[in-house]
Amino acid sequence: MKTRLHDIWAADRGALNGWVSTPSPMQAEMMALQDFDSITVDLQHGLIDYTDALLLLQTIHGHGKTAVARVPWNEPGIIMKLLDAGALGIICPMINTAADAKAFVGACQYAPRGYRSSGPTRAGLIYENYFPQANDSVVTLAMVETVESVANLDAILDTPHLTGIYVGPGDLAVSMGKPPALDHTDPEMDKAIGAILEKTKAKGLKCGIHCLEPTYMAKAIKRGFDFTSYSNDVRIFSQAVAGGVKAFRDQGGGDR
């Protein structure tokens, strides 16, 4: 199953990923109409449950974007349900050990590679010849976002059939005793992120990172990242509204 995300990587280019945190199909459609390569439905920190996620995956797929989901936790049931619903990529949070990574990837892979149960209810309808291609098509990104996961990174990277690493800068900063933030310029944080990237690429795996601003995202791609996420729909909408309201008020809006 070739998707836009796979095509981008085959061309040795960096992918632009959108991020949906609200259960609005309309908002997901507005995101999917933009020039993203993939869009992630966030079931961890987003306001989305499985029923919502199904509608959002349908919307995203309908506009030709690679549909990805971030699961709430490393739990096989929700991972398999989202894959059966049509997600072609899974981002899994808080992968701290090689055992965590093995369990995550195993839930995404049919035997003999893993232990995923066969029953791709929607995926089998929308992707031709789904079963024989699924193992090689599903993108598995393990989130490295704690001091523990950084210490165990070499072992995590040795996980068979892991696609790559997704850096969670917010939780990584918290784990390092710093305030949660994205687009780090703090030297210690930048060094830690650079080390994750270097080790991941040395293993021939993909490396992604969550970002806030387009300038930082572009620099991340040039630095070697393969996958950058642009903020999320809540932040983007809030910033646009706040900016417009402030501009109105700064110009004496409301005064006659």
C-alpha positions in Angstrom: 0.0 0.0 0.0 1.8 3.1 -1.2 0.8 6.3 0.5 1.9 9.9 0.3 4.1 9.5 3.4 5.8 6.5 1.9 6.3 8.3 -1.4 7.9 11.3 0.4 10.3 9.1 2.2 11.2 7.1 -0.9 12.1 10.4 -2.5 14.4 11.2 0.5 12.3 14.2 1.5 11.0 15.3 4.9 7.3 14.9 5.6 4.9 17.5 6.9 2.4 16.1 9.3 -0.8 17.9 10.5 -2.2 17.3 14.0 -5.9 17.0 14.9 -6.8 17.2 18.5 -10.6 17.9 18.3 -13.4 15.5 17.3 -14.7 17.7 14.5 -14.8 16.2 11.1 -15.1 19.7 9.6 -11.9 20.8 11.3 -10.1 17.6 10.2 -11.3 18.3 6.7 -10.0 21.9 6.8 -6.6 20.4 7.8 -6.8 17.7 5.1 -7.4 20.3 2.4 -4.0 21.8 3.1 -0.7 20.5 1.7 0.1 18.1 4.5 1.7 14.7 3.7 0.0 13.0 6.6 -2.3 13.9 9.4 -2.3 12.5 12.9 -5.4 11.9 15.0 -4.5 12.4 18.6 -6.2 10.1 21.1 -3.7 10.7 23.8 -3.9 14.4 24.6 -6.6 15.2 22.1 -10.3 15.4 22.9 -11.0 12.3 20.8 -12.3 8.8 21.5 -12.4 5.8 19.1 -15.8 6.7 17.5 -14.6 10.2 16.8 -11.3 8.8 15.5 -13.1 6.6 12.9 -14.9 9.6 11.4 -11.6 11.7 11.3 -9.7 8.8 9.7 -12.4 8.6 7.0 -12.1 12.4 6.4 -8.4 12.4 6.2 -8.2 9.4 3.9 -10.8 10.9 1.6 -8.4 13.8 0.9 -5.4 11.7 0.0 -3.4 12.2 3.2 -1.7 9.3 5.0 -3.9 8.7 8.1 -1.9 8.3 11.4 -3.1 8.0 14.9 -1.4 8.6 18.3 -2.7 6.1 20.7 -3.4 7.0 24.4 -1.0 4.4 25.7 1.0 1.3 24.7 -2.2 -0.9 24.8 -2.7 -3.5 22.1 -6.5 -3.2 21.9 -6.7 0.4 20.9 -3.7 0.0 18.6 -5.3 -2.9 16.7 -8.7 -1.1 16.5 -7.2 2.0 15.0 -5.3 0.0 12.4 -8.5 -2.0 11.6 -10.2 1.4 11.2 -7.8 2.5 8.5 -4.8 4.2 10.2 -1.6 3.4 8.3 0.6 4.8 11.0 0.7 4.6 14.8 2.6 6.9 17.1 2.9 5.4 20.6 3.8 7.5 23.6 6.1 6.8 26.5 8.2 4.0 25.0 10.8 3.7 27.7 12.4 0.3 27.2 13.1 -2.3 24.5 10.3 -4.4 26.0 7.9 -1.5 25.5 9.0 -1.1 21.9 8.6 -4.8 21.2 5.1 -4.9 22.6 4.1 -1.8 20.6 5.5 -3.1 17.2 4.1 -6.6 17.9 0.6 -5.1 18.2 1.0 -3.5 14.7 2.3 -6.7 12.9 0.5 -9.9 11.9 2.2 -13.2 12.8 4.9 -14.3 12.5 6.3 -10.8 13.0 3.9 -9.9 15.8 0.6 -10.7 17.4 -1.9 -8.4 15.7 -5.3 -10.1 15.4 -6.8 -10.4 11.9 -10.0 -8.4 11.3 -9.3 -5.2 9.3 -12.9 -4.2 9.1 -12.5 -0.9 7.4 -8.9 -1.2 6.3 -9.7 -4.2 4.3 -12.3 -2.3 2.4 -10.3 0.8 1.5 -6.9 -0.8 0.8 -6.6 -3.4 -1.9 -4.8 -6.6 -0.9 -4.5 -5.3 2.7 -3.4 -8.4 4.6 -0.3 -9.3 2.5 0.9 -5.7 2.5 0.0 -4.5 6.0 3.1 -5.6 7.8 5.4 -3.7 5.4 3.0 -0.6 5.1 2.1 0.3 8.7 4.3 3.0 10.1 5.4 2.4 13.7 6.9 5.4 15.5 7.9 5.0 19.1 7.9 8.2 21.2 11.1 8.9 23.0 10.2 11.5 25.6 11.9 10.6 28.9 15.4 10.4 30.4 14.8 6.6 30.7 13.9 6.2 27.0 17.0 8.2 26.0 19.2 5.9 28.2 17.6 2.9 26.6 17.6 4.3 23.0 20.1 1.9 21.6 18.0 -1.1 22.7 14.8 0.5 21.5 16.3 1.1 18.1 17.1 -2.6 17.7 13.4 -3.5 17.8 12.7 -5.5 14.6 10.2 -3.7 12.2 10.2 -0.4 14.1 9.9 2.4 11.5 11.4 5.0 13.7 11.4 7.4 16.7 9.1 10.3 17.3 10.6 12.9 19.7 8.2 14.4 22.3 10.0 17.6 23.3 7.4 18.6 25.9 7.6 15.5 28.1 11.3 15.1 27.4 11.9 18.6 28.8 9.8 17.8 31.9 11.7 14.6 32.4 14.9 16.6 32.3 13.6 19.0 35.0 12.6 21.8 32.6 9.3 23.4 31.7 7.3 21.7 28.9 7.9 23.4 25.6 8.4 22.9 21.9 11.0 24.3 19.5 13.8 24.2 22.1 16.8 26.5 21.8 18.0 25.5 25.3 21.5 24.0 24.7 20.9 21.0 26.9 17.6 20.2 25.2 19.0 20.8 21.8 21.9 18.5 22.5 19.6 15.7 23.7 17.3 16.0 20.7 20.4 16.0 18.4 21.7 12.8 20.0 18.4 11.1 19.5 18.3 12.1 15.9 21.9 11.0 15.3 21.5 7.6 16.8 18.2 6.9 15.0 19.5 7.9 11.6 22.7 5.8 12.2 20.4 2.8 12.5 18.7 3.6 9.2 15.4 4.4 10.9 13.1 7.5 10.5 13.1 10.2 13.1 10.2 12.7 13.7 9.6 15.6 16.0 6.7 17.7 17.2 7.2 21.4 16.4 5.4 24.7 17.0 6.5 27.1 14.3 7.2 26.6 10.5 10.7 28.1 10.8 11.8 25.5 13.4 10.2 22.7 11.3 12.1 23.7 8.2 15.3 23.7 10.2 14.5 20.3 11.7 14.1 18.8 8.2 17.4 20.3 7.1 19.0 18.9 10.3 17.9 15.4 9.2 14.5 14.8 10.6 12.2 12.8 8.3 8.8 13.8 9.9 7.8 17.1 11.4 4.4 17.9 13.0 3.0 21.3 12.8 1.5 22.3 16.2 -2.1 21.2 16.4 -5.5 22.4 15.2 -6.4 23.8 18.7 -3.3 26.0 18.9 -3.5 27.1 15.2 -7.1 28.1 15.6 -6.6 29.8 18.9 -3.6 31.8 17.7 -5.5 33.0 14.6 -8.5 34.1 16.6 -6.4 35.7 19.3 -4.3 37.6 16.7 -7.4 38.9 14.9 -9.1 40.0 18.1 -6.0 41.7 19.3 -5.5 43.5 16.0 -9.1 44.7 16.2 -8.7 45.9 19.8 -5.3 47.6 19.2 -7.0 49.7 16.5 -9.6 50.9 18.8 -12.1 48.2 17.8 -15.5 48.8 19.4 -15.0 52.6 19.8 -17.1 54.9 17.7 
